[in-house]
Amino acid sequence: MFHGHVLSSIVVFAAAIMAAAPASARNTVFGIEGTRFTLNGSPVFLLGISYYGGLGAPREMVGRDLDAMQKHGFNWLRLWAVWSYREEDVSAVDPAGQPREPFISRLKYLVEECDRRKIVVDVTLTRGRNLPDMQSHRAAVRTLVRTLSGCRNWYLDLANERDVRDARYVPVEELRELRELVRGLAPDLPATASFGGHDLDEKEIRAALNDARLDFLAPHRPRHAGSPGETQEHSK
């Protein structure tokens, strides 16, 4: 089953390989049950926004943005842990994958604020200038899992558009190693990887779910005027 989200991206639900944990001290527990996402054990449809460079926003702006999201019925946002543009770098980790202040603290604050508001956060990593190799990628995964260990309202996008054959490219073998690393550090944390600008064929789906052992898939559908109208047909 597929469920769409903004910016022509869709999420493909895989067979459940984990159950949602009951909410205890946390406000929001994100999980997977059967073919559905869950919040605190109840099925949920995720509708959200891209908040790519959100770690550069001051706290008062973050609060206003989250208020606006909730007002309009959004319950999910996508946030990059490595984000830079020209001379501005708001990455939560450095090129070695180690914590980078003040942005690692901003990441924790933002995820905790979303936890309080029952908002799910996609925390995204991407291979490239800010995360140049597998060694730094592994270190970044450890940093994020350690930093956000007190929250259960997030999942990790291990590699943005991991199949694009440029600096973003992460082979299936490395993707599986990263997924297993997450499982060893935080067994209940869902993890995925996104795919760039095309619908996945059966071979790609099997490789991602069976070989890389992702919990679900997040392909970025083709970005053209007719794409939204095609989503249902490509999401069966």
C-alpha positions, 0 to 999 in steps of 0.5 A, spaced: 500 500 500 502 506 498 500 513 501 502 520 498 506 526 501 507 533 499 512 535 494 510 529 489 513 524 494 510 517 496 511 512 502 510 505 500 508 501 506 512 494 507 509 488 511 510 490 518 517 488 521 516 491 527 510 493 532 508 500 535 511 500 542 505 503 547 506 510 549 509 511 556 513 517 558 513 520 551 507 523 548 508 520 541 510 513 539 511 512 531 510 505 529 508 500 523 503 495 524 501 491 518 500 495 512 499 502 516 503 507 520 501 508 527 501 513 532 501 511 539 498 504 537 492 507 532 493 507 525 494 514 522 495 517 515 501 522 515 500 528 511 506 533 512 511 538 509 518 539 507 522 543 513 529 542 510 533 547 513 529 548 519 535 547 523 537 554 521 530 557 524 530 561 531 525 557 536 520 562 536 519 561 528 519 554 529 514 554 534 510 559 529 511 554 524 509 548 528 502 552 530 501 553 523 502 546 521 497 543 526 492 548 525 492 546 517 492 538 519 499 536 518 502 531 522 509 530 519 515 534 517 521 532 513 528 535 516 535 534 514 540 533 519 545 535 513 543 542 510 548 547 507 547 552 501 552 557 499 556 559 505 550 557 510 551 550 513 546 548 519 548 541 519 547 537 525 553 533 524 560 535 521 563 532 515 566 526 520 559 525 522 560 528 529 555 532 533 555 540 531 553 545 535 548 549 536 545 545 530 545 538 534 541 541 540 536 545 535 535 538 532 533 535 539 529 541 541 525 541 534 524 533 535 522 534 542 517 540 540 514 535 535 513 529 540 509 534 545 505 536 539 504 529 536 508 530 530 512 525 526 519 527 524 523 524 518 530 526 520 534 525 513 541 524 512 544 525 505 551 522 502 555 528 499 559 534 501 557 534 508 557 527 509 563 524 504 564 517 505 561 511 509 565 512 515 562 519 516 555 516 514 556 511 520 558 516 525 552 520 523 547 515 524 550 513 531 550 521 533 543 522 531 540 515 534 544 517 541 542 524 540 534 523 539 534 516 544 529 519 548 524 520 543 520 515 539 516 520 534 521 520 529 524 515 523 531 515 520 531 516 512 538 513 511 540 516 505 536 521 500 535 519 493 540 514 494 540 511 487 542 517 484 549 516 481 552 522 483 555 524 490 548 522 493 549 514 491 549 509 496 550 502 494 545 497 497 550 493 501 552 500 504 545 501 505 544 494 509 550 495 513 547 502 515 540 499 517 543 494 521 547 499 525 540 502 526 537 496 529 543 494 533 543 501 536 535 502 537 531 496 535 524 500 535 527 505 530 524 505 523 529 506 518 528 508 510 531 511 504 529 515 499 529 514 491 530 519 486 524 522 482 521 515 479 517 510 480 520 503 483 520 497 479 519 490 482 527 489 482 528 495 486 523 494 491 525 487 492 532 490 493 530 495 498 526 491 502 529 484 502 537 486 501 537 493 504 532 490 509 528 497 510 522 498 514 518 501 508 520 505 502 520 512 500 520 514 492 520 521 490 515 520 484 516 524 478 515 531 478 511 534 472 504 537 472 500 530 471 504 526 477 499 527 482 494 524 478 498 518 477 499 517 484 494 512 485 495 508 479 502 507 481 501 506 489 497 499 488 
